[in-house]
Amino acid sequence: MLKTWLTQKAGIKYPIIQGAMGPYSTNKLCAAVAAAGGLGIISLIGMAVQHSSATPVDPTLVFGEGTTAEYLERSLHFVKTETRETSGIFGVNCPLSAEFLDAAGMLVEGVMNFRAADTELQQRLRVIITSAGDPLPWAEPIRQTDMIWLHVVPSIYHARRAEKAGVDAIIASGHEGGAHISWQPVHSMVLIPGVAATSPLPVIAAGGICDGRTVAAAMALGAVGVQMGTRFIATRECDFWDVWKRAVIKSSDRDTLVGRGMFGPMRFIKNAMSEKLVEKTTERTPAFFKGEPVELDRETLEIEREGFARLIEDDDEGSLILGGEVSGRIEDLPSVGELMERIAAEAEEIIRGLPEKVIA
């Protein structure tokens, strides 16, 4: 069994974190991952997009009628109840980008308040992951709790900022990942060993992880665990619509595009709508492709709103479908439990067999 700092610290069986993948609900997926022995993550972003300057989707289409606080309470209760029998461990993810600061404040405070009032949540809601922004201003409220704090970084520079904030571990997320990525394209093979070699904190690898082979590689690069997003989309328990799962499974390794998204650059699976978004993005080159921040304009936001709404209509070409380059290596739709057992077994076999590949 793969025992690492992550499994011991979080109290989980497998050193595997499920990526949050907003702005839609990951409640069912979170519960399935937690019940199977990984670290399930509730995506918070979609619960409060109405309070953000980047508003790509109507939250009632996903969470039903209610307020942000009601969405959050229902999600926490659902995952807690669904994982009670297995004592599954789970966490939450909240982006900290400038476009989402007010909403992030509401969500982080809400998580802390609900958790403080519920002893079962205190035992099993153990992790908070922050991403897409500066963690330093959030150190005081988060460090007042006993939650394990992980922050997602796209570069060694950002890892230093996370260390200064006092996080417990760093999630180093390579540029080949799906959805939100950094302005500067630092990929996993450079980023993960770079952060692991220079940071005193444990490092969790993300970006391009989908199987035992990539888990073993991540550990060889210095990681104590992995975070997977796109691979978990193509599972039977994932909350996402069939159009999304189909797109992941049928994609090749050349079927993703990067365009200006709601929180900076985002990686999408190639189709008519993502090509339309990228065409709009290229109107402002070379700045975007020089790694320079480009403001989110109204026309781009309208394309995103239309594309995200069409997911619900099962529109293969009209939907905006987030996904990483690793989509090209995903070909099936297993259950979460089957997937995690398979990944762990393959990773262990590869790690045990490495000495045989070395000629003394």
Secondary structure, 3 states (H helix, E strand, C coil): CCCCHHHHHHCCCCCEEECCCCCCCCHHHHHHHHHCCCEEEEECHHHCHHHCCCCCCCCHHHHCCCCHHHHHHHHHHHHHHHCCCCCCCEEEEEECCHHHHHHHHHHHHHHHHHHHCCHHHHHHEEEEEEECCCCHHHHHHHHCCCCEEEEEECCHHHHHHHHHHCCCEEEEECCCCCEECCCCCCCHHHHHHHHHHHCCCCEEEECCCCCHHHHHHHHHCCCCEEEECHHHHCCCCCCCCHHHHHHHHHCCCCCEEEEEECCEEEEEECCHHHHHHHHHHHCCCCCHHHCCCCCCCHHHHHHHHHHHHCCCCCCCCCCCCECCHHHHHCCCCCCHHHHHHHHHHHHHHHHHHHHHHCCC
